[in-house]
C-alpha cells in the first residue's frame, strides 16, 4: 500500500496516463518510463519496482536490465505531474470501490445531538435523519436579522446557508418538507399578511389605470419567502423591500432556479454573492415601471434533486464557486424490498417545543461572538489541512475552506437558538456536519472537478513547450519518448524528432550503453546547475 492505496491501482493508473499497455516493439521504452515514474514511490529501489511492474511480454533479463537503467539515470527529486495524476486517479478509485464500510461510507451522525436538532429530527425515520439535520439550517438562519458572526479570518459573516439534497429517484427527498414547514410557520404568516396588502394595492392600481392619484406601493412590505419561479427583477425588488432580512425559498427540483438566470447564468452568480459578505447586486433600467435597484443579496434556500440531475446542473460551473458555497447532503439507498419508513407526528406539542428556539433567533441582533465556535472552526481547519496533506487532494483542500465557514455558521445558529449557550453536543454535531458535507461533495463532484481543472491547466498554457529544454543534458530515447507521452504526443514521432534535432545540431549521439541504449547529449538549451 502507498498512503492507503494499493500499488496495483497506482500501476494501472500510471499505465493509463502513459497511453495504455504497450504494443510489441515499444515495450522496452514503456517499461523504462514506468520504472522512472515508480522510482518516486519505491525509494529508487529496482528490486522493489520489479515486484510491482509487469514485464508486458518482454524477456525477463532485458526487463530487469531496463528497470535498473531507469533507476541509474539522473532525475529531479520533485514528483512529476504524471505521477501525481496517477495517485489522484488511484485514490478516487479506491474511494469508490468500497462496500459501504470504511472510506466509502458517510460519516456517522453523533448519537447525542444538540437539543434543537434532536427535536427537529425526532419525527424523522432513521434513514432520513442526516438529510433533515442538514436541511433545517437555511430556514432556521432565515430568522436572523442584522446579525453577524466574526470568522477566524476576522471577516464578519451573516448566516447564509444553502442546502441541496441529492438522492436517487424514490429515495424520499420530501422528508425535509414538514420540518421546514414548521420552522417557517411564523415567517409565512407575516408574509401572508403582506402579500394580501400587496394584492390589494395591485388591484387598486389596476382599477385606476394611468390615473396620477393612484396609491403608492405600500411601505414595510417585507416578504421573505419567494416563489420558486421568480424572475430576476422580482428577486431584486423583493430583496430591496426586505429591509436586510433574508429571502428564502424551497425548491422541489434544482432546475427551478432557471427562472432567475436572466441574461446568462445569474442564478449561479446569486448563489455565490449570497455567501460573500458585503456583496452588491442589482440592475439599472430606463423604463419608469422597471426595477432599478442595487442590493446586498441575503438569500437562504433548500433544493432537492436526483444525483445525476444535480451533477448535470452544476457541470458547467464546477470550478466557479457555487459547489463550495452550498451544503450538500444525501439519503442512503434502501435495500430492495425494505420496509417503508414511518414518520412521527408534527403536532402542536412539537410547535410549542420549537417556539423558544425560533424566538431566540428572532431576538438576536448585531455582532455575536461565540468563542467556542471560533475555536472549533480553527480546530476543524487544522483537521482539514491534515486530511488534505495525507490524501494529497487539491480538490478536497479547496472545498474544505468554505465548508469550514458553513460549519462555523451552523455552530453560530445553534448557539444563538440555544439562548447563546454552548454545549459539547453542538461541537460534535458541527464536526460531523462538515465531514458529511465534504464527503458528499467529494463523492458527487470530485472526479469532475479534477478533470475540469486538468483541462483548464492544459488550455491555460501560454504556448508550445520546448521539449528539448525539459530533457536532462544527457538523455536516452526512452526518456524522450516518456516526455512526449507526458506532454500529450504519441510514441511514433520520437525517432523522427531525434533525427531532426541531430540534423539541426541541437543534439549529438555520444555513446551506447551495455543494454544497447543510445545516449544523446544536448548542444543547445542545456540545463545549467548552480
N, C-alpha and C positions, 0 to 999 in steps of 0.2 A: 504494500500500500504506500502511496505517496500522498501525504496530507489527507488521509481518509479516502483516497481514490485508488482503485485497483490499477496497477501498472498496465494490465491488459487493455483497459479502457483508454488509457493515455496513448499507448502504442497505436491502437486503432484510430484514435482521433488524429494522431500525428500522420499516420498513413494517408488519411483523407485530406489533411492540409497540404500534403505533398502531391496530391493528384490521384491517389488510389494506388493499389498494389501494382508493381511494375510488370511490364511485358518482357518477354525474352529479348535480350540484347541491351536492356537498361537496368538489369537487376543490380549489378555491382555499384553503379552510381547511386541507385536508390538506397542500397544498404549503407553506403558511405554517408549519405545525407541523414538518414535515420540515426546512425550512430553518433554523428556530430551533434545532433539535437538532443539525443538521450544522455549525452555526457553531462548536461546540466542537471539531470535528475538522478544520475548514478555515480556521482563523485568521480568522474573521469576514469571509471574502472571498466576496462574492456571485458573482464570476466562477468561482471555484473550485467553489462549490456547484453552479453551473449546469452544470459539466462532469459532475457525478455524478447530479444529480436528474432523473428523467424528468418530462415535462410532464403525464403522466397524461391526455392528450387535451385539456388546456387550451390556449387560444390563446396563441401564443408571447409576444406583448408583455405580456399580463396575467401569464403565468407568470413572466417575468423581473422584472416590477414587484413581484410578491408576494415573490420572493426578496430583492429589495433592501429592501422594507419590513421583512422579518424581520430583516435584518442591521442595520437602523437602530434597532430597538427596544432599550430598556434591559433587560438581563437580568443575573442574577448570574454571577460568574466560576466558581462551583462547577459541576462537571459534573452534570447531573440523573441521577437513578437510572435513568430510562428509557434514556438513552444508555449508561450502564454495563451495563445488562442486555443491550442490543443488542450491545455489544462482546463480552460473555461468550458469547452465542449464536454470533456470527460466529467467535470464537476456537475454540469447540468444533467447529463445522462444518469449519473449516479444518484442525483436527487430525485429523478423521475421514475427510477426503476424500483422504488420501494414497494412494500406490500401493505401499506397502511400503518407501518410502525416506523420508528426512527425519524430520519430527516424528512420523509415524505408525509408524515402525519402532522396535522396542525398542532400548535401548542395547546396544551390542556388548560381550560379555564380553572382558576383557583376555586376550591370548594367553598371557601369563606369569602363572600362578596361584600362590597360596600352596601350599606342599608338601602340606598336608593336603587341600585342595580338589582339587589335581591328582590325588592318589591316589584320592579318593572319586569323581571323575568319569572316572577312567581307563578303566573298563569300560563307559562310557555312550556310546551313539551321539551324534553331534554335535547332533542336533536336540533332544535331551533334556538336554544338559549344564547349561543355565541353570536348568531346573527342579530338577535334582538338587543343584546348587550352593546353592540356597536351602533345599531341604527337609532337608538334613543337619544344620542348626543346632539345631532343637529336640532331637533325640536326643543330639547332642554336649553341649549345655548341661545336659541331664538328669544328666550325670555329675558336675557341680559340686555341692558340698555346703558350705553355710555360707560361701559365697564372695561377696564384694560388690565392686562397682566404682563409684567415685565419678564421677558425670557432671559436665558443665561447670557445672551449677547447684548443685553440692555435695550433691545428693541421691544417696544410695548405692542402687544397684540390684543385685538378683540377676539372673542371666541368664535371664529369662523370654522365651522365643521361641516364637511360634506361627506356623505356616505353612499357607496354603491354596493348593493348586494348582488353578487354574481353567482348563480347556481343553475343547475340543469333544469330542463323543462319538467314541470310537475314536482319540483323539489319542495314546494311550499313557501315560496317567496312572500306570500301575503301574511306570513306570521308576524311581520313588523307592523301591520296596519293598525291593530287595536291599541297597542301601547302608544303609538304616535298619536292616534285619535284622542286618547285620554290626556296625554301631555299637552296637546294643542287646544284643549277644550276652552280655556279662558280666552285665548287669543282669537279663536274662531267666533266666540260670542261677541267680542268687541268689533271684530271685522264685519260680522253680520249687521250690526247697527250702522256702521259707517258705509257699508255697501247700500243699505236702504237709503241713507242720506244722499249718496251719490246718484242712485237711481231716480230719486225724486227730483234732484236738480236737473238731470238729463231730460226728464220728461217735461219739466217746466221750460227749459231752454228750447226744446224741440217745438213746443206749442208757440213760443214767441218768435221763432224763426230768426230773422235778421234784426229784430227789434233791439234798439240800443239800450233799452231799460231792462233787458233780461238779467237775471241774478248771476253774480259771480260764482265761480266754483267754490264749494264750501271749504272752510278752513279746518285744520286739525283732522284731515281726512286720512288718518293712519290706518292703512290696510296692509297687514303683514303677510298673510298667506295669499300667494298669487296663483293664477291659473297656469296649468301646465303648458297651454298653447299661447302664452302671452307673447306679443311681438316686442321687438327691441325698443321702440319708442314708449310703449306702455310700461315696460320694465323700468326705463329711465324715469318716467313720470311717477310711478309707484315709489321708487327709491327716493326721489326728491321730496315727496309728501310724507315719507315715513318718519321724518324728524329723527334720523340717526338710529331708528330701530332696525333690526334685521328683517329682511324679507325671507319668506320660507315657501318651499313647495315640496310635494312628494309625488314622484313620477312612477307610474306602473312600468314604463319602459324608458330606457335612457335616451332613445332617439326622439322623445317628445321635446327634448331641448332644441331640436332643429328650428322651432319657431323663433328662437332667439338669435339665430345665426346672422340675420340681416344680410349686409353686403360682405359675405365672407364667412369666416369661422368665428363669429363674435361670441358664440356660446362658450367656446374654449377660452377665449380671452377673458370673459366674465368669470369663469371658474378660477383662472389664475389671479386676476385682480382681486377677487373677493378675499383670497388668502393673504394678500400682501398689504401690510399696514400703510395707511395714507395714500391709497390708490386714487386715481381720478379717471372718470369715465363719463361719457355722455354724447351729445350730438348737437349740432348747430343747424337750424333750418331757417329758411327765409319766410315761409308762409306764416300768416297771422295765427292760424289754428294749429300749426305744427309745434311739436315739443322741442324746446331749446333749453337744455339743462346740462350742467357739469356736476356730477355727483361722486360721492365715495361709495363704492359698491360694498354693501353688507348683505350677504346672501348665504343662507344655510339651506341645505336640501338633502333629500333622500331620493334614491332611484334604484330600481331593480332591473335586472336583465339576465338573459342566459349567458353562459360563459363565452360561447362563440360570438354572439352578437356584441357583447361587451368588448371583446378583443378586436372585432372589426370596427367598432365605433371609434376606438382610440388609435387605430393603426397608423393614421397619418400625423398623429401628434405625440408619438412615443417619447420623443426627446424634447418636447416643447414645454413641459411643466405640469399639465393637468394631472397626470397619474400620480406624481409625487405629492400633490397637494390634497388628494382625495383619500379618504379612509375606505379600504375595501374589506369586504367580509364575504363569507360563503356559507353554504349549507352542505354537510356531507351527504353523499349519495346513500340512500337506504338500500338494504338488500331486497332483492326481488321477492315479493310476497310478504314483506314485513307488515306488521300491524299498523293501522292508521294512528298517527299521533293524536292525542286528545287534549284539547285546551281546557284551561280553567275558566272561571267567570270574572269578567271585568265589571264589577258591580259598584254600588255607591260606597261600600266599605273600602274598596280599592281606591276610589277617588278621594275619600277622606284621608287615607294614609298618604296619598301623593301630594295633597294640598300644601302641607308645610314646606316641602322641598321647593315647590313652584313659587311660593311666597318668598322664600329666601332668595331665589334667583331674581325675582322681580324687584326686591328691595336693594339689591347690590347696585353700587354706583361708584364711579371714579376709579382710581388706581388701587387694585387689590394685589397685595404681595403675600404670597404663601411661600415661606422659606423652605418648608418641606418639599413642595412641588418643584422649586428651583433646584434643590439638592438632588432630588430624584432625576430631574432632566439631565443634570450634569453626569450623574452616575450612569444613566442609560446611554448617554452619548459615548462614554468611555467603553461601555459594553459593546455597542455597535461597532466602534472602531476596532476592538479586539476581534470581533467576528469577521470584519472586512479584511483584517490582516491575515487571519487564519485561512479564509476562503479565497483571498486574492481576487475578490469580485468587486470590480469598479461599479457595476450596476447596483449591487447591494449598498455600497457605501453612499452613492449619490441618493438613492431612495431613502436611506436612513436619516438624512439630515432633516427633511421636512416631516418624516414620520415621527421624529422626536418632538417636533413642535406640536403636531397633532396630539400626541400622547400627553404632553405638558398641558395643553388647553383642556383636555378631558379631565386631568387631575384638578385643574383650577375650577372647572364646572362642578365637579363632585365636592370639592372643598367649600365652595360658596353655597351649594344646595344643602350641605350638611351643617349650615349655620356657622361657616368659617371654622370648622373643627376638623383637624386632620386625624386620620386613622390608618393603621398599618394595612387594613384591607384595601384602602384606596391605592397605596403604593403597589401592592401585589397585583391588583386588578389592572392598573395602568401599565405595569411592566408586561403583563400578559397581552394586553390590548395592542401594544406596539409590536410585540413579537408576532402576533397573529396578523396584523396589518401587513407587515413586511413579508410574512410567509405567503399571504395571498398575492401580493404584488410580484414576488419572485416567481411564484407558480404560474400566474396568468400572463406575465409580460416580460420576464427576464430575457428569454431567448430572443424575442422580437426586438427588444431594446438593444441587446448586444449586436444583432445583425444590422440594425439601423445605424448604430454608432460606428460599426466597422465600415459600412458603405459610405458613411459621412467622412470618415478618415480618408478613404480612397479618393472620394470626389473633391476633397479639400486640398489635395496635393497641388503645389504651385506649378508643377510641370514635370516632364520626364526626369527620372533619376539617372545619374551616371553610374552604370553597373560596375564599371572598372574601378571607380572610386570606392565602391562598397567592398571590394575584394581586398584581402591582405596583399602585401607586396610580393609574396610568393604564394602561388595557389595551384591547385590541380583542376583538371576538367570536372571532376566530381564536385568540387566547391563551386565552380562556375555554374554547373547545372543546378545545384541546390539553390543558388542565389536566384537564378532565373525562375525557378518554381516559387520561391518566396515572393517574388515581385509579380507573379501572375503570368509569366511566359511559359511556353512549353519546353520540353527537353530537346526536341528535334533540332532546334536552331542553335544549340550550343556550339557544335563543331564549326558551323559556318561563321558564327560570331567570333570565335577564337582565330580562325583563319583571317578574317577581315582585320582584326586587331594586330595580328602579326604583319600583315601586308602594309598596314598604316604605321608600322613601327611603334605601336602602343605597348606591345609586349614582345618577349622573346622566349623560345624554349630553352631551358637551362639544363635539365637532367631528366633521367628516368629512374624511378625507384626500383628496389628489388621486386616489388609487386607489379612491375611493368606499368607504373602510373607516371605519366608525363607531368613535369613540374614547369610552370610558367613564371616568369618574373616581369614585373611592371617596369616600363621605361618612362611612362607618363602617369600622372595622377597618383604618385606614390604617397603612402601614409608615413608621415614623419613622427616618431615618438619623441616626447620631450624628455 
